[in-house]
Amino acid sequence: MFSGNLFNEPVVIAVASSLSDPKVIVEDFREKFNSTFGRDRPIITKGNLHAAEYLRKKHEGITPKDRADEYILRHPSEFPKDPTSKEYKESKRKLIERMKKGEQRLLSTLEKIVNRDKD
């Protein structure tokens, strides 16, 4: 097990041979990884990546309604066919709420990452 810095970024490297016990290597790696980077690390998830696109559009000045309309155009099977129906309007309202929450989660995750790097 090796740890150090690579391009001013901490790294942990595990090396194994044919005689190594993978379970021991993994256990040692996890221990060293957690001691180097900490147990609670903010992670960018697939959901964060979807939210990033809509957050970018928000910063471009596109309204939540227009961002929702674009999502609906991309995923028509997720919404009722009749845009004048109560179900459609309720689905669109819930979509806008989900998009806002996703954007907030992404901003929170990015904030944690930036603040962690400052320490």
PyMOL CGO cylinders between C-alpha atoms (Angstrom):
from pymol import cmd
from pymol.cgo import CYLINDER

trace = [
    CYLINDER, 0.00, 0.00, 0.00, 1.38, 3.36, -1.04, 0.3, 1, 1, 1, 1, 1, 1,
    CYLINDER, 1.38, 3.36, -1.04, 0.10, 6.84, -0.36, 0.3, 1, 1, 1, 1, 1, 1,
    CYLINDER, 0.10, 6.84, -0.36, 1.43, 10.21, -1.34, 0.3, 1, 1, 1, 1, 1, 1,
    CYLINDER, 1.43, 10.21, -1.34, 0.75, 13.13, -3.65, 0.3, 1, 1, 1, 1, 1, 1,
    CYLINDER, 0.75, 13.13, -3.65, 0.40, 13.10, -7.39, 0.3, 1, 1, 1, 1, 1, 1,
    CYLINDER, 0.40, 13.10, -7.39, 0.04, 16.51, -9.07, 0.3, 1, 1, 1, 1, 1, 1,
    CYLINDER, 0.04, 16.51, -9.07, -0.68, 18.00, -5.61, 0.3, 1, 1, 1, 1, 1, 1,
    CYLINDER, -0.68, 18.00, -5.61, -3.55, 15.58, -5.08, 0.3, 1, 1, 1, 1, 1, 1,
    CYLINDER, -3.55, 15.58, -5.08, -3.39, 12.87, -2.40, 0.3, 1, 1, 1, 1, 1, 1,
    CYLINDER, -3.39, 12.87, -2.40, -3.46, 9.33, -3.80, 0.3, 1, 1, 1, 1, 1, 1,
    CYLINDER, -3.46, 9.33, -3.80, -3.64, 5.83, -2.37, 0.3, 1, 1, 1, 1, 1, 1,
    CYLINDER, -3.64, 5.83, -2.37, -2.28, 2.96, -4.46, 0.3, 1, 1, 1, 1, 1, 1,
    CYLINDER, -2.28, 2.96, -4.46, -2.73, -0.75, -3.81, 0.3, 1, 1, 1, 1, 1, 1,
    CYLINDER, -2.73, -0.75, -3.81, -0.43, -3.31, -5.39, 0.3, 1, 1, 1, 1, 1, 1,
    CYLINDER, -0.43, -3.31, -5.39, -1.05, -7.05, -5.41, 0.3, 1, 1, 1, 1, 1, 1,
    CYLINDER, -1.05, -7.05, -5.41, 0.66, -10.14, -6.72, 0.3, 1, 1, 1, 1, 1, 1,
    CYLINDER, 0.66, -10.14, -6.72, -0.59, -13.64, -7.44, 0.3, 1, 1, 1, 1, 1, 1,
    CYLINDER, -0.59, -13.64, -7.44, 0.26, -14.60, -3.84, 0.3, 1, 1, 1, 1, 1, 1,
    CYLINDER, 0.26, -14.60, -3.84, -1.79, -11.74, -2.32, 0.3, 1, 1, 1, 1, 1, 1,
    CYLINDER, -1.79, -11.74, -2.32, -5.05, -12.26, -0.48, 0.3, 1, 1, 1, 1, 1, 1,
    CYLINDER, -5.05, -12.26, -0.48, -7.54, -9.91, -2.22, 0.3, 1, 1, 1, 1, 1, 1,
    CYLINDER, -7.54, -9.91, -2.22, -9.65, -9.58, 0.93, 0.3, 1, 1, 1, 1, 1, 1,
    CYLINDER, -9.65, -9.58, 0.93, -6.66, -8.32, 2.92, 0.3, 1, 1, 1, 1, 1, 1,
    CYLINDER, -6.66, -8.32, 2.92, -5.64, -5.96, 0.12, 0.3, 1, 1, 1, 1, 1, 1,
    CYLINDER, -5.64, -5.96, 0.12, -9.17, -4.52, -0.08, 0.3, 1, 1, 1, 1, 1, 1,
    CYLINDER, -9.17, -4.52, -0.08, -9.41, -4.17, 3.70, 0.3, 1, 1, 1, 1, 1, 1,
    CYLINDER, -9.41, -4.17, 3.70, -6.04, -2.41, 3.91, 0.3, 1, 1, 1, 1, 1, 1,
    CYLINDER, -6.04, -2.41, 3.91, -6.93, -0.20, 0.95, 0.3, 1, 1, 1, 1, 1, 1,
    CYLINDER, -6.93, -0.20, 0.95, -10.25, 0.86, 2.49, 0.3, 1, 1, 1, 1, 1, 1,
    CYLINDER, -10.25, 0.86, 2.49, -8.55, 1.66, 5.78, 0.3, 1, 1, 1, 1, 1, 1,
    CYLINDER, -8.55, 1.66, 5.78, -5.83, 3.74, 4.11, 0.3, 1, 1, 1, 1, 1, 1,
    CYLINDER, -5.83, 3.74, 4.11, -8.34, 5.38, 1.75, 0.3, 1, 1, 1, 1, 1, 1,
    CYLINDER, -8.34, 5.38, 1.75, -10.62, 6.43, 4.61, 0.3, 1, 1, 1, 1, 1, 1,
    CYLINDER, -10.62, 6.43, 4.61, -7.71, 7.73, 6.69, 0.3, 1, 1, 1, 1, 1, 1,
    CYLINDER, -7.71, 7.73, 6.69, -6.43, 9.74, 3.70, 0.3, 1, 1, 1, 1, 1, 1,
    CYLINDER, -6.43, 9.74, 3.70, -9.72, 11.11, 2.37, 0.3, 1, 1, 1, 1, 1, 1,
    CYLINDER, -9.72, 11.11, 2.37, -12.07, 10.75, 5.36, 0.3, 1, 1, 1, 1, 1, 1,
    CYLINDER, -12.07, 10.75, 5.36, -15.13, 8.57, 5.74, 0.3, 1, 1, 1, 1, 1, 1,
    CYLINDER, -15.13, 8.57, 5.74, -17.76, 11.15, 4.80, 0.3, 1, 1, 1, 1, 1, 1,
    CYLINDER, -17.76, 11.15, 4.80, -16.97, 12.50, 1.37, 0.3, 1, 1, 1, 1, 1, 1,
    CYLINDER, -16.97, 12.50, 1.37, -19.39, 14.32, -0.88, 0.3, 1, 1, 1, 1, 1, 1,
    CYLINDER, -19.39, 14.32, -0.88, -19.89, 12.30, -4.04, 0.3, 1, 1, 1, 1, 1, 1,
    CYLINDER, -19.89, 12.30, -4.04, -21.21, 13.51, -7.38, 0.3, 1, 1, 1, 1, 1, 1,
    CYLINDER, -21.21, 13.51, -7.38, -23.98, 11.10, -8.32, 0.3, 1, 1, 1, 1, 1, 1,
    CYLINDER, -23.98, 11.10, -8.32, -25.72, 10.41, -11.61, 0.3, 1, 1, 1, 1, 1, 1,
    CYLINDER, -25.72, 10.41, -11.61, -28.65, 12.48, -10.31, 0.3, 1, 1, 1, 1, 1, 1,
    CYLINDER, -28.65, 12.48, -10.31, -26.27, 15.40, -9.71, 0.3, 1, 1, 1, 1, 1, 1,
    CYLINDER, -26.27, 15.40, -9.71, -25.16, 15.20, -13.33, 0.3, 1, 1, 1, 1, 1, 1,
    CYLINDER, -25.16, 15.20, -13.33, -28.74, 15.44, -14.56, 0.3, 1, 1, 1, 1, 1, 1,
    CYLINDER, -28.74, 15.44, -14.56, -29.34, 18.42, -12.28, 0.3, 1, 1, 1, 1, 1, 1,
    CYLINDER, -29.34, 18.42, -12.28, -26.18, 20.11, -13.57, 0.3, 1, 1, 1, 1, 1, 1,
    CYLINDER, -26.18, 20.11, -13.57, -27.69, 20.53, -17.02, 0.3, 1, 1, 1, 1, 1, 1,
    CYLINDER, -27.69, 20.53, -17.02, -30.79, 22.22, -15.64, 0.3, 1, 1, 1, 1, 1, 1,
    CYLINDER, -30.79, 22.22, -15.64, -28.76, 24.33, -13.23, 0.3, 1, 1, 1, 1, 1, 1,
    CYLINDER, -28.76, 24.33, -13.23, -26.70, 25.57, -16.17, 0.3, 1, 1, 1, 1, 1, 1,
    CYLINDER, -26.70, 25.57, -16.17, -29.90, 26.49, -18.00, 0.3, 1, 1, 1, 1, 1, 1,
    CYLINDER, -29.90, 26.49, -18.00, -31.11, 28.30, -14.89, 0.3, 1, 1, 1, 1, 1, 1,
    CYLINDER, -31.11, 28.30, -14.89, -27.95, 30.42, -14.94, 0.3, 1, 1, 1, 1, 1, 1,
    CYLINDER, -27.95, 30.42, -14.94, -28.56, 31.09, -18.63, 0.3, 1, 1, 1, 1, 1, 1,
    CYLINDER, -28.56, 31.09, -18.63, -31.86, 32.70, -17.61, 0.3, 1, 1, 1, 1, 1, 1,
    CYLINDER, -31.86, 32.70, -17.61, -34.19, 29.92, -18.76, 0.3, 1, 1, 1, 1, 1, 1,
    CYLINDER, -34.19, 29.92, -18.76, -37.30, 29.80, -16.56, 0.3, 1, 1, 1, 1, 1, 1,
    CYLINDER, -37.30, 29.80, -16.56, -38.25, 26.70, -14.52, 0.3, 1, 1, 1, 1, 1, 1,
    CYLINDER, -38.25, 26.70, -14.52, -41.34, 26.29, -16.72, 0.3, 1, 1, 1, 1, 1, 1,
    CYLINDER, -41.34, 26.29, -16.72, -39.25, 26.27, -19.90, 0.3, 1, 1, 1, 1, 1, 1,
    CYLINDER, -39.25, 26.27, -19.90, -36.72, 23.83, -18.38, 0.3, 1, 1, 1, 1, 1, 1,
    CYLINDER, -36.72, 23.83, -18.38, -39.63, 21.56, -17.45, 0.3, 1, 1, 1, 1, 1, 1,
    CYLINDER, -39.63, 21.56, -17.45, -41.07, 21.83, -20.96, 0.3, 1, 1, 1, 1, 1, 1,
    CYLINDER, -41.07, 21.83, -20.96, -37.74, 20.77, -22.40, 0.3, 1, 1, 1, 1, 1, 1,
    CYLINDER, -37.74, 20.77, -22.40, -37.59, 17.77, -20.03, 0.3, 1, 1, 1, 1, 1, 1,
    CYLINDER, -37.59, 17.77, -20.03, -41.13, 16.78, -21.06, 0.3, 1, 1, 1, 1, 1, 1,
    CYLINDER, -41.13, 16.78, -21.06, -40.16, 16.97, -24.74, 0.3, 1, 1, 1, 1, 1, 1,
    CYLINDER, -40.16, 16.97, -24.74, -37.25, 14.61, -24.05, 0.3, 1, 1, 1, 1, 1, 1,
    CYLINDER, -37.25, 14.61, -24.05, -39.32, 12.20, -21.92, 0.3, 1, 1, 1, 1, 1, 1,
    CYLINDER, -39.32, 12.20, -21.92, -42.87, 12.29, -23.32, 0.3, 1, 1, 1, 1, 1, 1,
    CYLINDER, -42.87, 12.29, -23.32, -43.80, 8.82, -22.04, 0.3, 1, 1, 1, 1, 1, 1,
    CYLINDER, -43.80, 8.82, -22.04, -43.50, 10.04, -18.43, 0.3, 1, 1, 1, 1, 1, 1,
    CYLINDER, -43.50, 10.04, -18.43, -46.34, 12.56, -18.81, 0.3, 1, 1, 1, 1, 1, 1,
    CYLINDER, -46.34, 12.56, -18.81, -50.01, 12.50, -19.78, 0.3, 1, 1, 1, 1, 1, 1,
    CYLINDER, -50.01, 12.50, -19.78, -50.67, 13.28, -23.43, 0.3, 1, 1, 1, 1, 1, 1,
    CYLINDER, -50.67, 13.28, -23.43, -53.15, 16.12, -22.87, 0.3, 1, 1, 1, 1, 1, 1,
    CYLINDER, -53.15, 16.12, -22.87, -51.33, 19.28, -21.69, 0.3, 1, 1, 1, 1, 1, 1,
    CYLINDER, -51.33, 19.28, -21.69, -54.63, 20.80, -20.57, 0.3, 1, 1, 1, 1, 1, 1,
    CYLINDER, -54.63, 20.80, -20.57, -55.47, 17.97, -18.15, 0.3, 1, 1, 1, 1, 1, 1,
    CYLINDER, -55.47, 17.97, -18.15, -55.17, 18.25, -14.38, 0.3, 1, 1, 1, 1, 1, 1,
    CYLINDER, -55.17, 18.25, -14.38, -52.83, 15.23, -14.32, 0.3, 1, 1, 1, 1, 1, 1,
    CYLINDER, -52.83, 15.23, -14.32, -50.45, 16.87, -16.78, 0.3, 1, 1, 1, 1, 1, 1,
    CYLINDER, -50.45, 16.87, -16.78, -50.37, 20.14, -14.85, 0.3, 1, 1, 1, 1, 1, 1,
    CYLINDER, -50.37, 20.14, -14.85, -49.80, 18.30, -11.56, 0.3, 1, 1, 1, 1, 1, 1,
    CYLINDER, -49.80, 18.30, -11.56, -47.05, 16.17, -13.12, 0.3, 1, 1, 1, 1, 1, 1,
    CYLINDER, -47.05, 16.17, -13.12, -45.36, 19.27, -14.48, 0.3, 1, 1, 1, 1, 1, 1,
    CYLINDER, -45.36, 19.27, -14.48, -45.60, 21.05, -11.10, 0.3, 1, 1, 1, 1, 1, 1,
    CYLINDER, -45.60, 21.05, -11.10, -44.01, 18.03, -9.38, 0.3, 1, 1, 1, 1, 1, 1,
    CYLINDER, -44.01, 18.03, -9.38, -41.30, 17.93, -12.06, 0.3, 1, 1, 1, 1, 1, 1,
    CYLINDER, -41.30, 17.93, -12.06, -40.40, 21.58, -11.42, 0.3, 1, 1, 1, 1, 1, 1,
    CYLINDER, -40.40, 21.58, -11.42, -40.21, 20.85, -7.67, 0.3, 1, 1, 1, 1, 1, 1,
    CYLINDER, -40.21, 20.85, -7.67, -37.95, 17.83, -8.31, 0.3, 1, 1, 1, 1, 1, 1,
    CYLINDER, -37.95, 17.83, -8.31, -35.71, 19.86, -10.58, 0.3, 1, 1, 1, 1, 1, 1,
    CYLINDER, -35.71, 19.86, -10.58, -35.36, 22.60, -7.95, 0.3, 1, 1, 1, 1, 1, 1,
    CYLINDER, -35.36, 22.60, -7.95, -34.51, 20.04, -5.25, 0.3, 1, 1, 1, 1, 1, 1,
    CYLINDER, -34.51, 20.04, -5.25, -31.98, 18.37, -7.54, 0.3, 1, 1, 1, 1, 1, 1,
    CYLINDER, -31.98, 18.37, -7.54, -30.33, 21.72, -8.23, 0.3, 1, 1, 1, 1, 1, 1,
    CYLINDER, -30.33, 21.72, -8.23, -30.19, 22.46, -4.48, 0.3, 1, 1, 1, 1, 1, 1,
    CYLINDER, -30.19, 22.46, -4.48, -28.62, 19.05, -3.76, 0.3, 1, 1, 1, 1, 1, 1,
    CYLINDER, -28.62, 19.05, -3.76, -26.04, 19.60, -6.49, 0.3, 1, 1, 1, 1, 1, 1,
    CYLINDER, -26.04, 19.60, -6.49, -25.13, 23.04, -5.15, 0.3, 1, 1, 1, 1, 1, 1,
    CYLINDER, -25.13, 23.04, -5.15, -24.83, 21.62, -1.64, 0.3, 1, 1, 1, 1, 1, 1,
    CYLINDER, -24.83, 21.62, -1.64, -22.57, 18.79, -2.86, 0.3, 1, 1, 1, 1, 1, 1,
    CYLINDER, -22.57, 18.79, -2.86, -20.37, 21.17, -4.84, 0.3, 1, 1, 1, 1, 1, 1,
    CYLINDER, -20.37, 21.17, -4.84, -20.12, 23.49, -1.85, 0.3, 1, 1, 1, 1, 1, 1,
    CYLINDER, -20.12, 23.49, -1.85, -18.96, 20.59, 0.35, 0.3, 1, 1, 1, 1, 1, 1,
    CYLINDER, -18.96, 20.59, 0.35, -16.36, 19.58, -2.23, 0.3, 1, 1, 1, 1, 1, 1,
    CYLINDER, -16.36, 19.58, -2.23, -15.01, 23.11, -2.56, 0.3, 1, 1, 1, 1, 1, 1,
    CYLINDER, -15.01, 23.11, -2.56, -14.92, 23.65, 1.20, 0.3, 1, 1, 1, 1, 1, 1,
    CYLINDER, -14.92, 23.65, 1.20, -13.24, 20.27, 1.75, 0.3, 1, 1, 1, 1, 1, 1,
    CYLINDER, -13.24, 20.27, 1.75, -10.49, 21.21, -0.69, 0.3, 1, 1, 1, 1, 1, 1,
    CYLINDER, -10.49, 21.21, -0.69, -9.86, 24.47, 1.18, 0.3, 1, 1, 1, 1, 1, 1,
    CYLINDER, -9.86, 24.47, 1.18, -9.10, 22.64, 4.45, 0.3, 1, 1, 1, 1, 1, 1,
]
cmd.load_cgo(trace, "trace")
